[in-house]
Amino acid sequence: MSQALTIHHDLGDVVLKPSGKVNQARLKKMIRSTLDQYLVEDRVSAKTIHAEAKQRHGDDYRTPGYYLRLYRQRAELTQTELADKTGIRQHHLSEMENNKRMLGKANAKKLAGILDFDYRRLL
């Protein structure tokens, strides 16, 4: 049975109980290196992030359809799965995500209830 391995770092202490034989010096070095990467943080302005996202998504950026797709993907659901859960037809969901169909308040509330967000984001 291996002994507990303690690593002291600026971000906090890490205690491991390795199973089996491990090179403790190598493991400590690897974990410290990984933790060090979190100390060096690159700051990117929100303006830059929004500009890049707008370039990627074009005119659909920050539209109701954009948010619907974002929340659906965050919930790890396909359009078909979301259609089954909401009773909204899959091709209607596709049209909503592509801003070709209005969502309406009732559908926005139904989708928000399943995807867990504020329905007003889709109006």
Secondary structure, DSSP 8 states (H G I E B T S, - for coil): ----EEE--TT--EEE--SS---HHHHHHHHHHHHHHHHS-----HHHHHHHHHHHHGGGTTSHHHHHHHHHHHTT--HHHHHHHH---HHHHHHHHTTSS--HHHHHHHHHHHHTS-GGGG-
